[in-house]
Amino acid sequence: MTVTLLTTPLHDWHAAHGGRMVDFAGWSMPVQYTSIVAEHTATRTAAGLFDVSHMGRLRFFGSHAADFLDSVVTRRVSDMRAGQVRYSLVTNEDGGILDDVLIYRGYDGGENFGMVVNASNREKIVQWLGNQQTIWQSELGHSNTLTVSDDTLQSAMIAVQGPKAVELLEPVVETAIKPAPVQDFKSMGYYTCWMGLFDGDGVMFSRTGYTGEDGFEIICDEEIAPQIWEVLTTRASKLGGMAAGLGARDTLRLEAAMPLYGHELNEQTNPLEAGLGFAVNLEGRKFPGCEVLAAVKREGPKRVRVGLELAGKRAAREHYAIFGKSDSGQPIGEISSGTFSPTLQKPIAMGYVPPQFAQPGTELFVDIRGSREPARVVKLPFYKRR
């Protein structure tokens, strides 16, 4: 059966510039244009441009939008400042992670919020939110006070990441069109968003990203995305940057120890074992799974996410078994992601093990295709920008 993949507004550019296109969560996306290492290195040293339009973009508005979001995500949003962005999680009744998301509050500080969700989870989250909205309105009588829209297919999202991100963006964006705390990218705070103009069209910028570098993410209407992308890629090439695909995005986020849904996170994983306790606010809160997470917090998780550096040159991959001793019969855990780090020039991995094996410096072993390779638990992240 032939499956028709979704395409982003930048698909033609990717195809015309040598993008190796793959099926990613039902979208035709570029995994690389040149080489993953070259695109990774360009992002660490200058700037990488990523088409992330496959990510889901939802909006919430109405007189009780904050109340509703407070009832469905792990961090309170009603205390967010105007223009603030906050990382949070959506959990099921068992405390398992349905998705990790970014929530944006509009500039007026009112009941106007945005949410970016993972591409692979967009349809699931939209349906889940619809069910939660029905329950919430029925229980509390908030009828006709909340509108949720899925703007993904009518918009685009571009990530500009790297130490030259400010230098790249500053000359090509015009003055802010709405009241904002800043008038330039350099003074813009991390995890804040800002409305600006690009050739007369309004676009939203947030100082966020998924690479461990300084950077910004741009959300705009689909019609103007190709024009913005052309201007940015042209300017990036003058600064030593380049367009980068999903391959480099994965190695960059792994070096920065950022979890990836479907690898470090899934519905059988709770936020506390994933090392995301900072994104769970339990005090005075009620959201799906909060009682389960409160119990996990009291008793401690049964396993935890750790970082591993391998002694050899071979990279561990997802699902490879982790052992406490080279001759032990039963694995103690499993690798969730692994790669050869282009920046550190050594194999790195993340995985889950019982807490007694999670102390940095602990010597473990990873089964790589039948060979037990020595590995050492290290503090995360593997890479942190200066």
Secondary structure, DSSP 8 states (H G I E B T S, - for coil): -----B--TTHHHHHHTT-EEEEETTEEEEEESS-HHHHHHHHHHT-EEEE-TTSEEEEEESTTHHHHHHTTSSS--TT--TTBEEEEEEE-TTS-EEEEEEEEE-TTSSSEEEEEE-GGGHHHHHHHHHHHHHHHHHHH--TT--EEEE-GGGEEEEEEESTTHHHHHGGG-B--SS--S-SSSTT--TTBEEEEEETTEEEEEES--SSSSSEEEEEEEGGGHHHHHHHHHHHHHHTT-EE--HHHHHHHHHHTT---BTTTB-TT--TTTTT-GGG---TT---TTHHHHHHHHHH--SSEEEEEEESSS----TT-EEESSTT-SS-SEEEEEEEEETTTTEEEEEEEE-GGG-STT-EEEEEETTEEEEEEEE-S-S----
